[in-house]
Amino acid sequence: MQSRSPSLAGGYSKLPEHFFARLDPTPVAQPRLIQLNRPLAAELGLALEGLDDDALAAIFAGNRLLPGAEPIAMAYAGHQFGFFSPQLGDGRAILLGEVRDVHGLLRELQLKGSGRTPYSRSGDGRAALGPVLREYLVSEAMFALGIPATRALAAVATGETVYREEALPGAILTRVAASHVRVGTFQYFASRGDVEATRRLADYVIERHYPEVATSERRYLDLLAAVALRQAALIARWLHVGFIHGVMNTDNMAISGETIDFGPCAFMEAYDPATVFSSIDGQGRYAYANQVHAGQWNLARFAETLLPLIDPVPERAIEPASAVVSGFAAHFAEHWLEGMRAKLGLVLEESGDADLVQALLAAMQANQADFTLTFRHLATEVRNGAVAPGSAADPNAAADGAVRGLFAEPAAYDAWARQWHARLSRDAPLPAAERAAAMARVNPVYIPRNHWIERAIVAATSAGDFRIFRDLLAVLARPYEPQPGREEFERPSPPEERVTRTFCGT
């Protein structure tokens, strides 16, 4: 079959030269294709059908550049766990260029693990296989869950060894993003007092991501407000599915509003707002419930970079920028409660809804109830008729056993369920099947449970066996649909396989 050659355009590389370093990926010894996301490749307009696995491996290892590619490593700075580093940058990533997808959207292609760059510091510029598989699985799971995120296009084994605490097989991930501009990108120029570069970057971001503010007389303040709204919605959606990013440094907060950099990330099982998985987050700065505070803190750092653009007189810039940052929490709370109402099958709004949600979460925490399964089983309870919305609530109604069984003390669930039944009786009178279906659309059956990710990584790194990886990837592509025969992927980890620490992989 004849295939046209995929091609890239420059995009970010058309900005001034001090925004990045130009260099090609470092070739690898024996690239081998692990996985290609063919539906995404088609969406990007990359006609790869005529290329065999060897040719694809060469492309996605960086050994062969696509036509039109202008490879660069982006410069950025960032606060890492509260401490500022004036120069970070793409230490193991190369931005190849961009394409316009079938929807007309610009998308960037980047290699991760493609060799040393001027920003590598003491690093080797490479990636180990385990972190590449983790990012592939979790980023694609986030997409399937409907949460804005970078995508995984391809994973390639390099045939080389990387050295961390031990010798590990190397790999390269090709990821796709609306852009890779971060809060830290703005900080890089602002910390150098380069107002003109900050302005060029802000104008680039406005044109690419926020064209609605382009003609505003206060475009840079409106940019800050638009970024705040997207981040508030994004973090609320993380919490709706129990996602913990793990390393919410300013260099890991994308201005586009996408989830980026899936390092020590994980999904919570038993509900606990203080849950931390990241091995480098010893103080819980980025714990599950702290993510909203981290997001607001990062937004404040972004606001600081824009102050000279908002108004050349600092006193006149600080007040409106501070108002935007202060309003972040309210925007988050609105998005979070709206999503939690949907998870509980509520259509109408009542003033006590936040208390109802918090009461359930408190009971879940006290009884080690699984976050994902609790909400999914509530939808099942509605579908099975244990709850009759729109009718008088029966305080003695038998609760669905699947939900009760998740609680160490089922009576704690029963007490909350009576409140929920009463609340549903006052809600819009929908048929049970319709309400349950709506709940099922926002309460997943499957998440990337940590022990399954670990199983996939161990099998791949120790034996070159990618069957678990591919099975898990297939299951996670349809997270809201029950998949007969795949019930094992629903269940929480057995005690002997419980993962308590995840690692960055740099």
MIMI-872998 format. One record per residue (C-alpha): z, x, y; residue number from 1; residue in one letter. Coordinates in steps of 0.5 Angstrom, whole numbers. Example, Ala and Ser with C-alpha at 12.3 -4.5 7.8 and 13.67 -1.06 7.14 Angstrom:
// residues 2
> zz  xx  yy  n  res
> 16  25  -9  1  A
> 14  27  -2  2  S
//
This chain:
// residues 506
> zz  xx  yy  n  res
> 0  0  0  1  M
> -2  3  7  2  Q
> 4  4  12  3  S
> 4  5  19  4  R
> 8  11  21  5  S
> 15  9  25  6  P
> 16  11  32  7  S
> 21  12  37  8  L
> 22  12  44  9  A
> 26  17  49  10  G
> 31  12  52  11  G
> 37  15  53  12  Y
> 34  22  53  13  S
> 30  20  60  14  K
> 36  21  64  15  L
> 38  27  67  16  P
> 39  33  63  17  E
> 46  34  64  18  H
> 48  28  60  19  F
> 46  31  53  20  F
> 44  37  50  21  A
> 37  37  47  22  R
> 37  40  39  23  L
> 34  38  33  24  D
> 38  36  27  25  P
> 40  42  22  26  T
> 36  41  16  27  P
> 39  40  9  28  V
> 38  44  2  29  A
> 36  38  -2  30  Q
> 37  31  1  31  P
> 37  25  -4  32  R
> 37  18  -2  33  L
> 43  14  -3  34  I
> 42  7  0  35  Q
> 36  5  5  36  L
> 38  -2  8  37  N
> 31  -5  8  38  R
> 32  -11  11  39  P
> 35  -8  17  40  L
> 29  -3  17  41  A
> 24  -9  17  42  A
> 28  -12  23  43  E
> 27  -5  27  44  L
> 20  -5  26  45  G
> 20  1  21  46  L
> 15  0  16  47  A
> 17  5  11  48  L
> 14  1  5  49  E
> 9  7  4  50  G
> 14  12  3  51  L
> 17  15  -3  52  D
> 25  16  -4  53  D
> 23  24  -2  54  D
> 20  22  4  55  A
> 25  17  6  56  L
> 31  22  4  57  A
> 27  28  9  58  A
> 27  23  15  59  I
> 34  20  14  60  F
> 37  27  13  61  A
> 34  30  19  62  G
> 29  35  16  63  N
> 23  31  18  64  R
> 23  27  25  65  L
> 20  21  26  66  L
> 14  21  31  67  P
> 16  20  38  68  G
> 23  22  37  69  A
> 27  26  42  70  E
> 33  29  39  71  P
> 39  29  43  72  I
> 47  30  43  73  A
> 50  26  48  74  M
> 56  29  52  75  A
> 62  25  53  76  Y
> 70  26  54  77  A
> 76  21  52  78  G
> 83  20  52  79  H
> 85  21  44  80  Q
> 92  18  43  81  F
> 93  18  50  82  G
> 91  25  52  83  F
> 85  27  56  84  F
> 80  31  53  85  S
> 75  33  59  86  P
> 69  35  54  87  Q
> 68  32  47  88  L
> 61  29  46  89  G
> 57  29  39  90  D
> 60  34  35  91  G
> 56  32  29  92  R
> 51  27  31  93  A
> 44  27  33  94  I
> 41  21  37  95  L
> 34  21  35  96  L
> 31  15  40  97  G
> 30  8  40  98  E
> 26  2  38  99  V
> 25  -5  40  100  R
> 26  -9  34  101  D
> 23  -16  32  102  V
> 27  -20  37  103  H
> 25  -16  43  104  G
> 32  -12  43  105  L
> 33  -4  44  106  L
> 36  -1  38  107  R
> 38  7  38  108  E
> 38  11  31  109  L
> 43  16  30  110  Q
> 44  21  25  111  L
> 52  22  23  112  K
> 53  29  20  113  G
> 47  32  22  114  S
> 49  39  24  115  G
> 53  43  29  116  R
> 52  41  37  117  T
> 54  45  43  118  P
> 60  39  43  119  Y
> 62  41  36  120  S
> 68  46  38  121  R
> 71  49  31  122  S
> 67  43  27  123  G
> 62  44  22  124  D
> 58  38  24  125  G
> 57  35  18  126  R
> 60  29  14  127  A
> 63  28  7  128  A
> 60  23  3  129  L
> 67  19  3  130  G
> 67  17  10  131  P
> 59  16  10  132  V
> 60  11  4  133  L
> 66  8  8  134  R
> 62  7  15  135  E
> 56  4  11  136  Y
> 61  -1  7  137  L
> 65  -3  13  138  V
> 60  -3  18  139  S
> 55  -8  14  140  E
> 61  -12  12  141  A
> 63  -13  20  142  M
> 56  -15  21  143  F
> 56  -20  15  144  A
> 62  -23  18  145  L
> 59  -24  25  146  G
> 63  -19  29  147  I
> 59  -14  33  148  P
> 58  -8  30  149  A
> 54  -2  29  150  T
> 49  -2  23  151  R
> 48  2  17  152  A
> 41  4  16  153  L
> 41  9  11  154  A
> 46  14  7  155  A
> 43  21  4  156  V
> 46  26  0  157  A
> 45  33  3  158  T
> 46  37  -3  159  G
> 51  41  0  160  E
> 58  42  0  161  T
> 63  41  6  162  V
> 70  43  6  163  Y
> 76  39  9  164  R
> 82  39  5  165  E
> 78  41  -1  166  E
> 71  42  -3  167  A
> 67  35  -2  168  L
> 59  33  -3  169  P
> 56  32  4  170  G
> 52  26  6  171  A
> 49  24  13  172  I
> 49  17  15  173  L
> 44  13  20  174  T
> 47  8  24  175  R
> 44  3  29  176  V
> 47  1  35  177  A
> 45  -3  42  178  A
> 47  4  45  179  S
> 52  9  44  180  H
> 55  9  51  181  V
> 62  9  51  182  R
> 68  9  56  183  V
> 69  16  55  184  G
> 61  17  57  185  T
> 63  15  64  186  F
> 70  19  64  187  Q
> 66  25  62  188  Y
> 62  25  69  189  F
> 68  22  73  190  A
> 73  27  71  191  S
> 68  32  74  192  R
> 67  28  81  193  G
> 60  27  79  194  D
> 59  20  83  195  V
> 52  20  83  196  E
> 51  21  75  197  A
> 57  16  74  198  T
> 52  11  78  199  R
> 46  13  74  200  R
> 50  12  68  201  L
> 52  5  70  202  A
> 45  3  73  203  D
> 43  5  66  204  Y
> 48  0  62  205  V
> 47  -5  67  206  I
> 39  -5  66  207  E
> 40  -5  58  208  R
> 46  -9  57  209  H
> 48  -13  63  210  Y
> 42  -15  67  211  P
> 45  -21  69  212  E
> 49  -17  74  213  V
> 44  -13  77  214  A
> 42  -17  83  215  T
> 50  -18  85  216  S
> 52  -15  91  217  E
> 58  -12  87  218  R
> 55  -10  81  219  R
> 59  -5  79  220  Y
> 66  -9  79  221  L
> 62  -15  76  222  D
> 60  -10  70  223  L
> 67  -8  69  224  L
> 68  -16  69  225  A
> 63  -17  64  226  A
> 65  -11  59  227  V
> 72  -14  60  228  A
> 70  -20  57  229  L
> 66  -17  51  230  R
> 72  -13  49  231  Q
> 77  -19  49  232  A
> 72  -23  45  233  A
> 71  -17  40  234  L
> 78  -15  39  235  I
> 80  -22  38  236  A
> 75  -23  33  237  R
> 78  -17  29  238  W
> 84  -20  29  239  L
> 81  -26  26  240  H
> 79  -22  20  241  V
> 85  -17  19  242  G
> 81  -11  22  243  F
> 84  -5  24  244  I
> 80  0  27  245  H
> 85  6  27  246  G
> 83  10  32  247  V
> 81  6  39  248  M
> 81  12  43  249  N
> 76  11  49  250  T
> 71  15  46  251  D
> 71  10  41  252  N
> 70  4  45  253  M
> 63  2  46  254  A
> 61  -1  53  255  I
> 56  -5  49  256  S
> 61  -9  46  257  G
> 60  -7  39  258  E
> 65  -4  34  259  T
> 63  3  33  260  I
> 66  9  29  261  D
> 69  7  23  262  F
> 73  12  21  263  G
> 80  11  18  264  P
> 79  3  19  265  C
> 82  -2  14  266  A
> 83  -9  13  267  F
> 90  -12  12  268  M
> 92  -15  6  269  E
> 99  -18  7  270  A
> 100  -20  14  271  Y
> 104  -15  18  272  D
> 103  -14  25  273  P
> 105  -7  25  274  A
> 100  -5  20  275  T
> 97  2  21  276  V
> 93  5  16  277  F
> 90  11  20  278  S
> 93  18  17  279  S
> 93  20  25  280  I
> 96  15  28  281  D
> 103  17  26  282  G
> 106  12  32  283  Q
> 103  6  31  284  G
> 99  6  37  285  R
> 93  3  34  286  Y
> 97  -2  29  287  A
> 94  -9  28  288  Y
> 97  -12  34  289  A
> 97  -7  39  290  N
> 89  -7  39  291  Q
> 89  -12  45  292  V
> 94  -7  49  293  H
> 90  -1  47  294  A
> 83  -5  49  295  G
> 86  -7  56  296  Q
> 89  1  57  297  W
> 82  3  55  298  N
> 79  -2  60  299  L
> 83  1  65  300  A
> 81  8  64  301  R
> 74  5  65  302  F
> 76  2  71  303  A
> 78  8  74  304  E
> 71  11  73  305  T
> 68  6  77  306  L
> 72  6  83  307  L
> 68  10  87  308  P
> 62  5  86  309  L
> 66  -1  87  310  I
> 68  1  94  311  D
> 68  8  97  312  P
> 75  7  100  313  V
> 80  7  94  314  P
> 84  2  97  315  E
> 79  -3  97  316  R
> 77  -2  90  317  A
> 83  -1  87  318  I
> 85  -9  88  319  E
> 79  -12  85  320  P
> 79  -7  79  321  A
> 86  -8  78  322  S
> 85  -16  78  323  A
> 80  -15  72  324  V
> 84  -11  68  325  V
> 90  -15  69  326  S
> 86  -21  67  327  G
> 84  -18  60  328  F
> 90  -21  56  329  A
> 89  -28  58  330  A
> 81  -27  56  331  H
> 83  -24  50  332  F
> 89  -30  49  333  A
> 84  -35  50  334  E
> 79  -32  45  335  H
> 84  -31  40  336  W
> 87  -38  40  337  L
> 80  -41  40  338  E
> 79  -37  33  339  G
> 85  -39  30  340  M
> 84  -46  31  341  R
> 78  -46  28  342  A
> 81  -42  22  343  K
> 86  -48  21  344  L
> 81  -53  22  345  G
> 83  -56  29  346  L
> 78  -59  33  347  V
> 82  -61  39  348  L
> 86  -57  43  349  E
> 94  -59  44  350  E
> 99  -55  48  351  S
> 103  -53  42  352  G
> 97  -50  38  353  D
> 99  -43  39  354  A
> 106  -44  37  355  D
> 103  -47  30  356  L
> 99  -41  29  357  V
> 105  -36  30  358  Q
> 110  -40  26  359  A
> 104  -39  20  360  L
> 104  -32  21  361  L
> 111  -31  22  362  A
> 112  -34  15  363  A
> 106  -30  12  364  M
> 110  -24  14  365  Q
> 116  -26  12  366  A
> 113  -27  5  367  N
> 108  -22  4  368  Q
> 102  -27  4  369  A
> 95  -24  4  370  D
> 92  -25  10  371  F
> 85  -27  8  372  T
> 87  -31  2  373  L
> 92  -35  6  374  T
> 87  -38  11  375  F
> 81  -39  6  376  R
> 86  -43  1  377  H
> 87  -47  7  378  L
> 80  -49  7  379  A
> 80  -51  0  380  T
> 87  -55  1  381  E
> 83  -59  6  382  V
> 77  -60  1  383  R
> 81  -62  -5  384  N
> 84  -68  -1  385  G
> 91  -65  0  386  A
> 91  -66  7  387  V
> 88  -72  10  388  A
> 86  -71  17  389  P
> 86  -77  22  390  G
> 91  -81  18  391  S
> 99  -81  18  392  A
> 102  -74  15  393  A
> 106  -75  9  394  D
> 112  -70  9  395  P
> 112  -70  2  396  N
> 105  -69  0  397  A
> 104  -63  -5  398  A
> 101  -57  -2  399  A
> 96  -53  -6  400  D
> 98  -49  -11  401  G
> 93  -43  -9  402  A
> 96  -43  -2  403  V
> 104  -43  -4  404  R
> 103  -38  -10  405  G
> 101  -33  -4  406  L
> 108  -34  -1  407  F
> 114  -30  -4  408  A
> 118  -36  -2  409  E
> 113  -42  -3  410  P
> 118  -47  1  411  A
> 117  -43  7  412  A
> 110  -45  7  413  Y
> 112  -52  5  414  D
> 116  -52  12  415  A
> 110  -50  16  416  W
> 105  -54  12  417  A
> 108  -61  14  418  R
> 107  -59  21  419  Q
> 100  -57  20  420  W
> 99  -64  17  421  H
> 102  -67  22  422  A
> 98  -64  27  423  R
> 91  -65  23  424  L
> 93  -73  23  425  S
> 92  -72  31  426  R
> 86  -68  31  427  D
> 79  -71  31  428  A
> 78  -76  25  429  P
> 73  -71  21  430  L
> 71  -72  14  431  P
> 75  -68  9  432  A
> 69  -64  7  433  A
> 66  -63  14  434  E
> 72  -60  16  435  R
> 73  -56  10  436  A
> 66  -53  11  437  A
> 67  -51  18  438  A
> 74  -48  16  439  M
> 70  -44  10  440  A
> 65  -41  15  441  R
> 70  -38  19  442  V
> 75  -36  13  443  N
> 72  -31  9  444  P
> 73  -30  1  445  V
> 71  -23  1  446  Y
> 73  -17  6  447  I
> 72  -10  4  448  P
> 79  -9  1  449  R
> 81  -2  1  450  N
> 82  -1  -6  451  H
> 75  -3  -8  452  W
> 73  2  -2  453  I
> 77  8  -5  454  E
> 74  6  -12  455  R
> 67  6  -10  456  A
> 68  13  -6  457  I
> 72  16  -12  458  V
> 66  14  -17  459  A
> 61  17  -12  460  A
> 64  23  -10  461  T
> 67  25  -17  462  S
> 61  23  -22  463  A
> 55  21  -17  464  G
> 56  14  -19  465  D
> 54  9  -14  466  F
> 55  3  -18  467  R
> 61  0  -15  468  I
> 59  2  -8  469  F
> 52  -2  -9  470  R
> 56  -8  -12  471  D
> 61  -8  -7  472  L
> 56  -8  -1  473  L
> 52  -14  -5  474  A
> 58  -18  -5  475  V
> 60  -16  2  476  L
> 53  -19  5  477  A
> 55  -26  3  478  R
> 63  -26  5  479  P
> 64  -33  7  480  Y
> 60  -36  0  481  E
> 64  -36  -7  482  P
> 60  -32  -12  483  Q
> 62  -34  -19  484  P
> 63  -28  -23  485  G
> 65  -24  -17  486  R
> 73  -26  -17  487  E
> 75  -19  -18  488  E
> 73  -17  -11  489  F
> 77  -23  -8  490  E
> 84  -21  -10  491  R
> 89  -16  -7  492  P
> 90  -9  -9  493  S
> 94  -8  -15  494  P
> 101  -5  -13  495  P
> 98  2  -17  496  E
> 92  2  -13  497  E
> 95  0  -6  498  R
> 92  4  0  499  V
> 97  6  5  500  T
> 93  11  9  501  R
> 86  12  11  502  T
> 83  18  14  503  F
> 78  20  19  504  C
> 73  25  15  505  G
> 72  29  21  506  T
//
